[in-house]
């Protein structure tokens, strides 16, 4: 699931209700994040390293499929020219 959000002037981000529902988040749940210079990974607090890595692998596969789908779309567009 790829969604966009913005950072407010207070440093807050909005998580749509669809995302909160899928993750089982409410105002009583805490999140953790891991950040480097290019990426922020937002995780439910207490998620095991093993489960986090499984989730990252699924995201990687989704991104590869997205990249492949874009390449196929561009090829079809070239053929139609």
The first five atom37 places (N, CA, C, CB, O) and aatype in JSON, in Angstrom:
{
  "aatype": [20, 20, 20, 20, 20, 20, 20, 20, 20, 20, 20, 20, 20, 20, 20, 20, 20, 20, 20, 20, 20, 20, 20, 20, 20, 20, 20, 20, 20, 20, 20, 20, 20, 20, 20, 20, 20, 20, 20, 20, 20, 20, 20, 20, 20, 20, 20, 20, 20, 20, 20, 20, 20, 20, 20, 20, 20, 20, 20, 20, 20, 20, 20, 20, 20, 20, 20, 20, 20, 20, 20, 20, 20, 20, 20, 20, 20, 20, 20, 20, 20],
  "atom_mask": [
    [1, 1, 1, 1, 1],
    [1, 1, 1, 1, 1],
    [1, 1, 1, 1, 1],
    [1, 1, 1, 1, 1],
    [1, 1, 1, 1, 1],
    [1, 1, 1, 1, 1],
    [1, 1, 1, 1, 1],
    [1, 1, 1, 1, 1],
    [1, 1, 1, 1, 1],
    [1, 1, 1, 1, 1],
    [1, 1, 1, 1, 1],
    [1, 1, 1, 1, 1],
    [1, 1, 1, 1, 1],
    [1, 1, 1, 1, 1],
    [1, 1, 1, 1, 1],
    [1, 1, 1, 1, 1],
    [1, 1, 1, 1, 1],
    [1, 1, 1, 1, 1],
    [1, 1, 1, 1, 1],
    [1, 1, 1, 1, 1],
    [1, 1, 1, 1, 1],
    [1, 1, 1, 1, 1],
    [1, 1, 1, 1, 1],
    [1, 1, 1, 1, 1],
    [1, 1, 1, 1, 1],
    [1, 1, 1, 1, 1],
    [1, 1, 1, 1, 1],
    [1, 1, 1, 1, 1],
    [1, 1, 1, 1, 1],
    [1, 1, 1, 1, 1],
    [1, 1, 1, 1, 1],
    [1, 1, 1, 1, 1],
    [1, 1, 1, 1, 1],
    [1, 1, 1, 1, 1],
    [1, 1, 1, 1, 1],
    [1, 1, 1, 1, 1],
    [1, 1, 1, 1, 1],
    [1, 1, 1, 1, 1],
    [1, 1, 1, 1, 1],
    [1, 1, 1, 1, 1],
    [1, 1, 1, 1, 1],
    [1, 1, 1, 1, 1],
    [1, 1, 1, 1, 1],
    [1, 1, 1, 1, 1],
    [1, 1, 1, 1, 1],
    [1, 1, 1, 1, 1],
    [1, 1, 1, 1, 1],
    [1, 1, 1, 1, 1],
    [1, 1, 1, 1, 1],
    [1, 1, 1, 1, 1],
    [1, 1, 1, 1, 1],
    [1, 1, 1, 1, 1],
    [1, 1, 1, 1, 1],
    [1, 1, 1, 1, 1],
    [1, 1, 1, 1, 1],
    [1, 1, 1, 1, 1],
    [1, 1, 1, 1, 1],
    [1, 1, 1, 1, 1],
    [1, 1, 1, 1, 1],
    [1, 1, 1, 1, 1],
    [1, 1, 1, 1, 1],
    [1, 1, 1, 1, 1],
    [1, 1, 1, 1, 1],
    [1, 1, 1, 1, 1],
    [1, 1, 1, 1, 1],
    [1, 1, 1, 1, 1],
    [1, 1, 1, 1, 1],
    [1, 1, 1, 1, 1],
    [1, 1, 1, 1, 1],
    [1, 1, 1, 1, 1],
    [1, 1, 1, 1, 1],
    [1, 1, 1, 1, 1],
    [1, 1, 1, 1, 1],
    [1, 1, 1, 1, 1],
    [1, 1, 1, 1, 1],
    [1, 1, 1, 1, 1],
    [1, 1, 1, 1, 1],
    [1, 1, 1, 1, 1],
    [1, 1, 1, 1, 1],
    [1, 1, 1, 1, 1],
    [1, 1, 1, 1, 1]
  ],
  "atom_positions": [
    [[0.85, -1.16, 0.0], [0.0, 0.0, 0.0], [0.9, 1.23, 0.0], [-0.97, 0.0, 1.22], [1.67, 1.43, 0.94]],
    [[0.8, 2.03, -1.03], [1.62, 3.24, -1.11], [0.69, 4.44, -0.97], [2.43, 3.31, -2.46], [-0.23, 4.63, -1.76]],
    [[0.94, 5.24, 0.04], [0.14, 6.43, 0.3], [1.07, 7.62, 0.51], [-0.78, 6.22, 1.53], [2.24, 7.46, 0.84]],
    [[0.54, 8.8, 0.32], [1.31, 10.02, 0.56], [0.75, 10.75, 1.77], [1.3, 10.95, -0.69], [-0.45, 10.71, 2.04]],
    [[1.64, 11.41, 2.48], [1.24, 12.25, 3.6], [2.26, 13.37, 3.7], [1.14, 11.45, 4.94], [3.32, 13.31, 3.06]],
    [[1.96, 14.37, 4.47], [2.87, 15.5, 4.64], [3.25, 15.62, 6.11], [2.23, 16.82, 4.14], [2.56, 15.1, 6.99]],
    [[4.35, 16.29, 6.35], [4.77, 16.56, 7.72], [4.29, 17.97, 8.06], [6.34, 16.43, 7.89], [4.55, 18.92, 7.32]],
    [[3.58, 18.1, 9.18], [3.09, 19.42, 9.58], [4.23, 20.26, 10.14], [1.96, 19.28, 10.62], [5.33, 19.77, 10.36]],
    [[3.95, 21.54, 10.36], [4.98, 22.42, 10.92], [5.36, 22.0, 12.34], [4.49, 23.88, 10.91], [6.37, 22.45, 12.87]],
    [[4.55, 21.13, 12.95], [4.84, 20.61, 14.28], [5.56, 19.26, 14.22], [3.54, 20.47, 15.08], [5.82, 18.65, 15.26]],
    [[5.88, 18.8, 13.01], [6.59, 17.53, 12.84], [5.69, 16.31, 12.89], [7.64, 17.39, 13.89], [6.18, 15.18, 13.02]],
    [[4.39, 16.52, 12.78], [3.45, 15.41, 12.84], [3.12, 14.91, 11.43], [2.16, 15.83, 13.58], [3.19, 15.65, 10.45]],
    [[2.76, 13.61, 11.35], [2.27, 13.06, 10.1], [0.89, 12.47, 10.35], [3.25, 11.97, 9.54], [0.55, 12.1, 11.47]],
    [[0.11, 12.39, 9.29], [-1.24, 11.85, 9.37], [-1.22, 10.42, 8.83], [-2.26, 12.73, 8.57], [-0.73, 10.19, 7.72]],
    [[-1.74, 9.48, 9.59], [-1.9, 8.11, 9.13], [-3.39, 7.9, 8.84], [-1.38, 7.07, 10.2], [-4.21, 7.98, 9.76]],
    [[-3.75, 7.66, 7.59], [-5.16, 7.47, 7.26], [-5.79, 6.34, 8.06], [-5.31, 7.2, 5.77], [-5.11, 5.4, 8.47]],
    [[-7.1, 6.44, 8.27], [-7.81, 5.45, 9.07], [-7.65, 4.05, 8.5], [-9.28, 5.8, 9.17], [-7.6, 3.07, 9.25]],
    [[-7.57, 3.92, 7.17], [-7.38, 2.61, 6.54], [-6.08, 1.96, 7.03], [-7.36, 2.76, 4.99], [-6.06, 0.77, 7.34]],
    [[-5.02, 2.73, 7.11], [-3.73, 2.22, 7.58], [-3.81, 1.87, 9.06], [-2.6, 3.26, 7.34], [-3.36, 0.8, 9.48]],
    [[-4.39, 2.77, 9.84], [-4.51, 2.5, 11.28], [-5.33, 1.24, 11.54], [-5.16, 3.7, 12.0], [-5.0, 0.45, 12.42]],
    [[-6.38, 1.06, 10.77], [-7.24, -0.11, 10.95], [-6.49, -1.4, 10.62], [-8.5, 0.01, 10.08], [-6.56, -2.37, 11.37]],
    [[-5.78, -1.4, 9.5], [-5.03, -2.59, 9.08], [-3.98, -2.96, 10.13], [-4.36, -2.36, 7.72], [-3.76, -4.14, 10.4]],
    [[-3.34, -1.95, 10.71], [-2.29, -2.19, 11.7], [-2.82, -2.33, 13.12], [-1.28, -1.07, 11.65], [-2.06, -2.62, 14.05]],
    [[-4.13, -2.13, 13.3], [-4.7, -2.24, 14.63], [-4.24, -1.12, 15.55], [-4.35, -3.56, 15.24], [-4.08, -1.32, 16.75]],
    [[-4.04, 0.07, 14.98], [-3.56, 1.2, 15.76], [-4.71, 2.06, 16.26], [-2.6, 2.05, 14.94], [-5.68, 2.31, 15.54]],
    [[-4.59, 2.5, 17.48], [-5.5, 3.5, 18.02], [-4.65, 4.43, 18.88], [-6.69, 2.85, 18.84], [-3.43, 4.32, 18.89]],
    [[-5.28, 5.34, 19.6], [-4.52, 6.32, 20.37], [-3.76, 5.72, 21.55], [-5.44, 7.39, 20.86], [-2.95, 6.41, 22.17]],
    [[-4.02, 4.45, 21.86], [-3.3, 3.82, 22.97], [-2.04, 3.09, 22.5], [-4.21, 2.84, 23.68], [-1.22, 2.67, 23.32]],
    [[-1.87, 2.95, 21.19], [-0.73, 2.2, 20.64], [0.44, 3.14, 20.37], [-1.13, 1.46, 19.35], [0.26, 4.29, 19.99]],
    [[1.63, 2.62, 20.57], [2.84, 3.38, 20.28], [3.51, 2.84, 19.03], [3.81, 3.35, 21.47], [3.37, 1.66, 18.7]],
    [[4.23, 3.71, 18.36], [4.99, 3.33, 17.17], [6.47, 3.6, 17.44], [4.5, 4.12, 15.92], [6.83, 4.43, 18.26]],
    [[7.3, 2.86, 16.72], [8.75, 3.1, 16.73], [9.15, 3.4, 15.3], [9.54, 1.85, 17.32], [8.47, 2.99, 14.36]],
    [[10.25, 4.11, 15.13], [10.74, 4.31, 13.78], [12.24, 4.11, 13.72], [10.37, 5.7, 13.27], [12.97, 4.33, 14.69]],
    [[12.66, 3.68, 12.56], [14.07, 3.52, 12.25], [14.31, 4.44, 11.05], [14.47, 2.0, 11.94], [13.56, 4.39, 10.07]],
    [[15.33, 5.26, 11.13], [15.57, 6.22, 10.06], [17.03, 6.22, 9.65], [15.15, 7.62, 10.48], [17.93, 5.97, 10.46]],
    [[17.25, 6.5, 8.38], [18.59, 6.79, 7.88], [18.46, 8.03, 7.01], [19.2, 5.56, 7.08], [17.45, 8.73, 7.09]],
    [[19.44, 8.33, 6.22], [19.41, 9.56, 5.42], [18.35, 9.57, 4.32], [20.75, 9.79, 4.8], [17.99, 10.63, 3.82]],
    [[17.84, 8.39, 3.94], [16.92, 8.32, 2.82], [15.54, 7.77, 3.16], [17.51, 7.48, 1.75], [14.59, 7.98, 2.4]],
    [[15.4, 7.08, 4.29], [14.17, 6.34, 4.54], [13.79, 6.39, 6.02], [14.32, 4.89, 4.09], [14.64, 6.45, 6.91]],
    [[12.48, 6.36, 6.24], [11.95, 6.19, 7.59], [11.08, 4.95, 7.58], [11.15, 7.47, 8.08], [10.2, 4.82, 6.73]],
    [[11.32, 4.07, 8.5], [10.53, 2.86, 8.63], [9.72, 2.98, 9.92], [11.43, 1.56, 8.63], [10.29, 3.06, 11.01]],
    [[8.41, 3.0, 9.8], [7.51, 3.16, 10.94], [6.95, 1.8, 11.31], [6.36, 4.17, 10.62], [6.37, 1.11, 10.47]],
    [[7.11, 1.41, 12.58], [6.73, 0.07, 13.03], [5.87, 0.14, 14.28], [7.98, -0.77, 13.29], [6.04, 1.03, 15.1]],
    [[4.94, -0.81, 14.43], [4.25, -0.91, 15.71], [5.28, -1.26, 16.79], [3.11, -1.99, 15.65], [6.13, -2.12, 16.59]],
    [[5.19, -0.59, 17.92], [6.15, -0.83, 19.0], [6.11, -2.3, 19.42], [5.85, 0.09, 20.22], [5.04, -2.88, 19.6]],
    [[7.29, -2.87, 19.57], [7.39, -4.25, 20.03], [7.4, -5.28, 18.92], [6.27, -4.54, 20.93], [7.53, -6.48, 19.19]],
    [[7.28, -4.85, 17.66], [7.34, -5.79, 16.55], [8.71, -6.45, 16.54], [7.04, -5.08, 15.2], [9.73, -5.77, 16.62]],
    [[8.74, -7.76, 16.43], [10.02, -8.47, 16.46], [10.83, -8.14, 15.2], [9.8, -10.0, 16.57], [10.28, -7.79, 14.16]],
    [[12.14, -8.26, 15.32], [13.02, -8.01, 14.18], [12.67, -8.94, 13.03], [14.5, -8.19, 14.59], [12.68, -8.54, 11.87]],
    [[12.35, -10.18, 13.35], [11.98, -11.17, 12.32], [10.73, -10.72, 11.56], [11.75, -12.56, 12.96], [10.69, -10.78, 10.33]],
    [[9.71, -10.28, 12.28], [8.48, -9.83, 11.63], [8.71, -8.55, 10.83], [7.37, -9.61, 12.66], [8.13, -8.37, 9.76]],
    [[9.55, -7.65, 11.36], [9.88, -6.43, 10.63], [10.58, -6.76, 9.32], [10.77, -5.51, 11.5], [10.27, -6.17, 8.28]],
    [[11.52, -7.7, 9.35], [12.23, -8.09, 8.13], [11.3, -8.76, 7.12], [13.39, -9.02, 8.48], [11.45, -8.56, 5.92]],
    [[10.36, -9.56, 7.6], [9.38, -10.16, 6.69], [8.55, -9.08, 6.0], [8.45, -11.13, 7.46], [8.29, -9.16, 4.8]],
    [[8.14, -8.08, 6.77], [7.36, -6.97, 6.2], [8.18, -6.2, 5.17], [6.88, -6.03, 7.31], [7.67, -5.82, 4.12]],
    [[9.44, -5.96, 5.49], [10.32, -5.25, 4.56], [10.47, -6.04, 3.27], [11.7, -4.99, 5.2], [10.49, -5.46, 2.18]],
    [[10.59, -7.35, 3.37], [10.72, -8.18, 2.17], [9.46, -8.1, 1.31], [10.99, -9.64, 2.56], [9.56, -8.05, 0.08]],
    [[8.3, -8.08, 1.93], [7.04, -7.94, 1.18], [6.99, -6.59, 0.48], [5.81, -8.11, 2.12], [6.59, -6.5, -0.68]],
    [[7.4, -5.53, 1.18], [7.43, -4.19, 0.57], [8.41, -4.17, -0.6], [7.83, -3.12, 1.62], [8.11, -3.59, -1.64]],
    [[9.57, -4.8, -0.43], [10.57, -4.86, -1.52], [9.97, -5.53, -2.75], [11.84, -5.61, -1.06], [10.15, -5.06, -3.87]],
    [[9.27, -6.64, -2.53], [8.64, -7.35, -3.65], [7.58, -6.48, -4.31], [8.01, -8.67, -3.17], [7.48, -6.44, -5.54]],
    [[6.78, -5.78, -3.51], [5.77, -4.88, -4.07], [6.41, -3.79, -4.92], [4.93, -4.25, -2.95], [5.91, -3.46, -5.99]],
    [[7.52, -3.22, -4.44], [8.21, -2.18, -5.18], [8.8, -2.72, -6.49], [9.31, -1.56, -4.33], [8.77, -2.03, -7.51]],
    [[9.33, -3.93, -6.45], [9.84, -4.53, -7.68], [8.73, -4.76, -8.68], [10.55, -5.86, -7.37], [8.91, -4.53, -9.88]],
    [[7.56, -5.21, -8.21], [6.41, -5.4, -9.1], [5.94, -4.07, -9.67], [5.27, -6.1, -8.36], [5.57, -3.99, -10.84]],
    [[5.94, -3.04, -8.84], [5.54, -1.71, -9.27], [6.48, -1.22, -10.38], [5.53, -0.71, -8.08], [6.04, -0.66, -11.38]],
    [[7.77, -1.43, -10.17], [8.78, -1.04, -11.15], [8.58, -1.81, -12.45], [10.21, -1.27, -10.6], [8.67, -1.24, -13.54]],
    [[8.31, -3.1, -12.34], [8.07, -3.94, -13.51], [6.81, -3.5, -14.25], [7.95, -5.41, -13.1], [6.79, -3.43, -15.48]],
    [[5.74, -3.19, -13.49], [4.49, -2.72, -14.1], [4.71, -1.42, -14.85], [3.41, -2.54, -13.03], [4.16, -1.24, -15.94]],
    [[5.5, -0.5, -14.28], [5.78, 0.77, -14.94], [6.56, 0.54, -16.22], [6.57, 1.71, -14.0], [6.27, 1.16, -17.24]],
    [[7.55, -0.36, -16.19], [8.33, -0.66, -17.39], [7.43, -1.24, -18.48], [9.48, -1.65, -17.06], [7.56, -0.87, -19.65]],
    [[6.52, -2.13, -18.1], [5.6, -2.7, -19.08], [4.68, -1.64, -19.67], [4.76, -3.81, -18.44], [4.42, -1.65, -20.87]],
    [[4.2, -0.73, -18.85], [3.34, 0.35, -19.31], [4.08, 1.24, -20.3], [2.83, 1.18, -18.14], [3.53, 1.63, -21.32]],
    [[5.34, 1.55, -19.99], [6.14, 2.38, -20.89], [6.4, 1.66, -22.22], [7.46, 2.76, -20.23], [6.4, 2.3, -23.27]],
    [[6.62, 0.36, -22.18], [6.83, -0.4, -23.41], [5.59, -0.39, -24.28], [7.23, -1.83, -23.1], [5.68, -0.24, -25.49]],
    [[4.43, -0.55, -23.68], [3.16, -0.54, -24.41], [2.96, 0.84, -25.03], [1.97, -0.91, -23.49], [2.52, 0.95, -26.17]],
    [[3.27, 1.89, -24.28], [3.12, 3.26, -24.79], [4.03, 3.48, -25.99], [3.43, 4.29, -23.68], [3.63, 4.13, -26.96]],
    [[5.26, 2.96, -25.93], [6.21, 3.09, -27.05], [5.67, 2.36, -28.29], [7.61, 2.53, -26.66], [5.76, 2.89, -29.4]],
    [[5.12, 1.18, -28.11], [4.6, 0.39, -29.22], [3.43, 1.13, -29.89], [4.14, -1.02, -28.74], [3.3, 1.11, -31.11]],
    [[2.6, 1.78, -29.09], [1.42, 2.47, -29.63], [1.8, 3.72, -30.41], [0.47, 2.84, -28.49], [0.99, 4.21, -31.2]],
    [[2.99, 4.25, -30.23], [3.42, 5.46, -30.96], [3.55, 5.15, -32.37], [4.72, 6.02, -30.44], [3.9, 6.03, -33.17]]
  ]
}
